Amino acid sequence: MITRFKETTPQSLLSRLHPLAAPIAVGVVAIAATAYIGSVNPHEAGHYPTCPSLYLTGTYCPGCGSLRAVHDLANGDLLGAIDMNVLAVVAAPYLLYSYVTWLLRSAGVPIRRRLAPPWVIYGVLAAIIVYWIARNIPALHPYLAP
């Protein structure tokens, strides 16, 4: 007697998962990571690795200071978070909104999708590049350096 095993592909495994599995898993990981970052202070040296961009180039990237900003936000210090990385603080509400809409769509709530027009995408990219350049100008270090 020949027994055939059903072929298991990643797509067939994913199709068997509940639609809420992925958003809930991402939410649990995000909450756990935020709780860890909130409890282990990145302002103290030795807890986290150095930013690879800063280590290799000696300049601040747009993400430099975002770990400290998340720590400050998790501990309720909005001004401290803005001082560390204003871009991360501005992006946080959008990321939260995107997560909630993903979660609701996965739960079957009809939410209309709207793609951003190209000028918005290019504007965000331009803002990130300007921020990247501005935070490495020595005269602006007191305001933009993490």
ABEGO torsion letter per residue (X at the ends): XBBBBBBBBAAAAAAABBAAAAAAAAAAAAAAAAAAAAABBAABBGABBBBAAAAAAGBBBAABGAAAAAAAAAAGBAAAAAAABAAAAAAAAAAAAAAAAAAAAAAGBBBBBBBBBAAAAAAAAAAAAAAAAAAABAAAAAAABX
